[in-house]
Amino acid sequence: MAEPNTVELAKQRCKAIMDIIQTLPSSTNISVSCTQTLHKLALRELNFLSRCSSSSSAPLSLNIGHLEAIVHILQHPSVTGISRVCKPIPSSSSSQAVYVDIICTLNRNPVWVIVSDRKPRYISWYKGHRSKGLKSRLEEVIDAARSLHALEPCSIILFFSHGLDQFILERLRDEFKATEFHFNFSDFDFAFSEIDGDWINVLPRSYEEACVLEIKVNDRNCGVTSSNYNSKVCSSGVDEPEILNNNTEIDFGDSFCSVVMAMKPNPMNGIEDMESANFEKLLGGDSDLINFDTTALIALVSGISNGCAAKLLSIPENELRQKYKSNYDFVIGQAMSEIKKPILVELSSLLSGKRGIICQSAHSEFKELITMCGGPNEKSRANHLLKHIMVVLDMVSKRMTCLPTTRKLALKNKVVFGTGDYWNAPTLTANMSFVRAVSQTGMSLFTFEHRPRALTGD
């Protein structure tokens, strides 16, 4: 088969990148709008190439390389919470918007990513006739990053696919304190396209020459303590239900116990309270934290998750409808989902080796729900679970407090997710409506989604 010419090869690259966009890892939590934006850009490039003559020898100005580099970054295993791609961001300190290629969470920190696929000789430092200049552009981006508090990143990542010349590299280090960022990712990308029944490699992209730099924007230790809550850290679990005798041996079940015991122990067991300063020292820098919202706690202790799904489905429909009323379909759907794919098995690998935390607001809400709706077994599991999870102050990150409080961005959710954000901890949640609402603001939020479960009175 003849070697495809430049135009045909570029078309194949467009089609290949469109396939990759549709199969980005679920761990990226990329929003639908971001996927659509990337697809539109690839399709626009493909349409442009379709209008070009295959026999033309004139040089082509292609954007597909830039898009390939962006998608390469999006496939990084530490990239998640992708909330914005290839769109301008309005600046509160300037009338002009700034262009950022990616807003996401990288290594648990919110970042902005600027991507360049230009050859080093075409990257200019100062303003020119046709170029704004890298220095001027970075000044605008950093200014916007520091003025947009809700979207404020910890750092700006610069990804130069083909490297940089020494002069610009030194200027970035001297004037912007840029440091080398160890991306720790494959230097190659491969994708395949089918032509005349044969699969050919059309994306042998190499990033061996890539230069990746980081410019710090702020210190992530910036949060506010909600004035509605105590200044002490609470470490106790829910009160043990009166119907349980202290000497009663409780069988929590193998799955539940294995999930709880696989987590790091709560170092505050036996401590009634602790000054927040000591607490900062205890948790600061812990990269294994995971924040639970109320939906996650309920999913762990629910009877549906702990062996009652089949029993529930065996109960006559009229009894179930009388008990669960308008929630009947919701509960039955969860029971069927549990039989097909047990949630504790799914969460076991996610929580293994992690130190669980919950904020005081989530702790209070969970206790209230368990008291009102939980059965004796669910209450005992809740009590056992909370002994293994640290209850922390409602410490809301600065950027979360800058989001407006609306019906979709409810204050109580901002407190729970904002506390996880303050500690650089992902939040385990089934509340995806809130996650989507945050993403629509452009903010990147580090979360893990789980399937919802309800309390059944078990």
Disulfide bonds with the S-S distance in Angstrom:
none
